[in-house]
Amino acid sequence: MSERPSGRRGGEGVRSLTADAIAALVSGTLRGAGGVTVHAVAPLDRAGPDEVSFYAHRRYADRFAGSNAGVVLVAPELADEERGPACRIVVPEPHEALLRVLPELYDEPDVEPGVHSTAVIGRGVRLGARVSIGPYAVLEAGASVGEGTAIGPHCHVGRDVEIGAGSELLHGVTLYAGARIGNRVRLHAGVRVASDGFGYVYRNGVHEKIPHVGRAIIEDDVEIGANSTIDRGSIDDTVVGAGTRIDNLVHVAHNVRIGRLCLIMAQVGIAGSVRIEDGCVLAGQVGVSGHRTIGAGARLAAQAGVFGDVPAGET
């Protein structure tokens, strides 16, 4: 069963699912009443009888035991615990199963195509089909926006910037000249791309600025969190590889190259000309000094300070 109640948007569930429907959706094994109905997702300790939760690690056993959740996605090794909600759906990976459930319970906000009357569109701007340009957005001359892309309120897209199809710029994103944004990229509020890097030469008693003429390239399927900054290259390009996820408050300096499918978490600082290869994980507040290489699949724990190269696969 899947219903769509009217008048509810945003963070609330807008549909309902039975336990039977969830089990079928995630290819799980149902234990308990198949008619239990839920309309939202919540953590174990806050979930009510009309909400679904998940239980993937034994360290949350006490929360599971006291949970009022109507349905719980449970890992196989935890499915036989005596205490806890009776309606359980056993799946190999509860987190992955939750990814299947969320879109069925929550609608994405609708984005209406069109250009708001307060937006400023420069000479020669190219807009693809079904583009949405929000209030007070500015697109400078020569910018191009791909099909189905949404640019939110107060965004600023610089001269000749290219944005691919199906991307989304949320409130107050700034793309300086020199930014290149791929397809299906999501930039959260306050992201800055292609600002100048911190490059100076001390000469004649002053710090003389090095002109930055490189680009900042964000490849396909990247998500960048609120108030993160990606500098443009000085001469080379700064690149964020396809499928990489960058958290809030991260700084990526000039000429950095980040590979595919990396995870860069909050308050990470990456100095100039660092190379981060595919599949790396940098946890919160990691600092990487300049001109270092982080090998493919390496994992850096929170607050690690990196002053040498890190071999592939190291933790």
FENDAHU-V783615 format. One record per residue. N is the residue number from 1. PHI is phi in degrees with one decimal (NA if undefined). Layout:
((N	PHI) (N	PHI))
This chain:
((1	NA) (2	-141.4) (3	-117.9) (4	-122.4) (5	-62.7) (6	-88.6) (7	81.9) (8	-125.1) (9	-135.1) (10	70.0) (11	-78.6) (12	-88.4) (13	-64.1) (14	-117.3) (15	-136.4) (16	-131.8) (17	-134.6) (18	-84.0) (19	-60.0) (20	-57.3) (21	-66.0) (22	-65.1) (23	-58.3) (24	-67.8) (25	-62.5) (26	-102.1) (27	55.7) (28	-104.0) (29	-102.0) (30	-83.8) (31	-121.7) (32	121.8) (33	-75.7) (34	-72.5) (35	-88.1) (36	-58.4) (37	-115.5) (38	-127.6) (39	-130.8) (40	-156.9) (41	-114.7) (42	-152.9) (43	-66.9) (44	-53.5) (45	-79.5) (46	-119.1) (47	-68.0) (48	-105.5) (49	-63.1) (50	-106.9) (51	-131.0) (52	-105.4) (53	-133.8) (54	-144.0) (55	-139.0) (56	-116.8) (57	-135.7) (58	-64.5) (59	-64.3) (60	-102.1) (61	-60.6) (62	-64.5) (63	-67.0) (64	-63.7) (65	-61.2) (66	-97.8) (67	-74.5) (68	-105.1) (69	-58.4) (70	-71.9) (71	-137.1) (72	-130.4) (73	-81.2) (74	-125.5) (75	-69.5) (76	-55.8) (77	-72.8) (78	-111.5) (79	-70.1) (80	-97.4) (81	-63.0) (82	-69.3) (83	-87.3) (84	111.1) (85	-56.8) (86	-78.6) (87	-88.6) (88	-128.0) (89	-118.0) (90	-87.7) (91	-138.6) (92	-60.9) (93	-132.6) (94	-57.3) (95	-62.7) (96	-65.6) (97	-62.2) (98	-60.8) (99	-62.5) (100	-77.4) (101	-79.3) (102	-53.9) (103	-64.3) (104	-79.8) (105	-101.4) (106	-127.0) (107	-83.0) (108	-72.0) (109	-58.6) (110	-71.5) (111	-114.6) (112	-84.0) (113	-62.6) (114	133.7) (115	-113.4) (116	-64.5) (117	-64.2) (118	-91.5) (119	-70.6) (120	-112.5) (121	-114.2) (122	-77.4) (123	-64.2) (124	76.9) (125	-66.9) (126	-113.4) (127	-116.5) (128	-75.5) (129	-64.4) (130	58.2) (131	-78.9) (132	-119.1) (133	-119.9) (134	-83.3) (135	-59.5) (136	63.0) (137	-71.0) (138	-124.9) (139	-118.4) (140	-77.3) (141	-54.6) (142	82.2) (143	-68.6) (144	-132.6) (145	-129.6) (146	-76.4) (147	-56.5) (148	74.7) (149	-82.0) (150	-116.5) (151	-115.9) (152	-80.2) (153	-60.5) (154	64.7) (155	-77.2) (156	-129.6) (157	-111.4) (158	-74.8) (159	-57.9) (160	64.0) (161	-67.0) (162	-113.7) (163	-124.8) (164	-77.5) (165	-85.3) (166	67.1) (167	-93.8) (168	-142.0) (169	-108.6) (170	-83.5) (171	-56.6) (172	68.4) (173	-77.6) (174	-122.1) (175	-113.8) (176	-69.9) (177	-54.2) (178	103.4) (179	-85.7) (180	-131.4) (181	-114.4) (182	-80.7) (183	-86.3) (184	58.2) (185	-90.4) (186	-122.3) (187	-115.2) (188	-81.7) (189	-54.9) (190	81.3) (191	-65.2) (192	-122.9) (193	-124.1) (194	78.5) (195	-69.2) (196	-62.7) (197	-77.4) (198	-91.6) (199	-129.9) (200	-141.9) (201	-121.5) (202	-81.4) (203	-150.4) (204	55.3) (205	80.1) (206	-138.0) (207	-88.8) (208	-87.4) (209	-73.1) (210	-84.4) (211	-60.5) (212	-104.9) (213	-119.0) (214	-79.2) (215	-109.0) (216	-119.7) (217	-110.0) (218	-107.3) (219	-78.8) (220	-61.9) (221	62.5) (222	-94.3) (223	-123.6) (224	-125.2) (225	-76.9) (226	-58.7) (227	61.8) (228	-92.9) (229	-129.6) (230	-117.6) (231	-74.8) (232	-76.6) (233	-72.6) (234	-75.5) (235	-120.1) (236	-76.2) (237	-100.4) (238	-93.4) (239	-133.2) (240	-113.9) (241	-73.2) (242	-56.7) (243	78.2) (244	-75.6) (245	-119.0) (246	-117.6) (247	-79.6) (248	-70.4) (249	57.4) (250	-110.5) (251	-117.9) (252	-115.7) (253	-82.6) (254	-65.3) (255	68.8) (256	-70.6) (257	-125.7) (258	-106.7) (259	-77.6) (260	-79.6) (261	58.1) (262	-89.4) (263	-120.0) (264	-119.9) (265	-97.3) (266	-56.9) (267	64.2) (268	-72.3) (269	-123.9) (270	-118.1) (271	-77.2) (272	-60.5) (273	64.8) (274	-75.6) (275	-114.4) (276	-115.6) (277	-82.3) (278	-58.0) (279	73.2) (280	-81.1) (281	-123.5) (282	-115.7) (283	-77.3) (284	-55.2) (285	64.7) (286	-66.7) (287	-120.9) (288	-118.5) (289	-74.7) (290	-66.5) (291	64.9) (292	-100.6) (293	-122.3) (294	-105.0) (295	-68.1) (296	-55.0) (297	75.3) (298	-69.9) (299	-126.4) (300	-111.6) (301	-72.3) (302	-55.9) (303	66.2) (304	-66.4) (305	-110.2) (306	-104.4) (307	-122.2) (308	-146.8) (309	-66.9) (310	-116.1) (311	-64.3) (312	-57.8) (313	78.7) (314	-72.5) (315	-118.4))
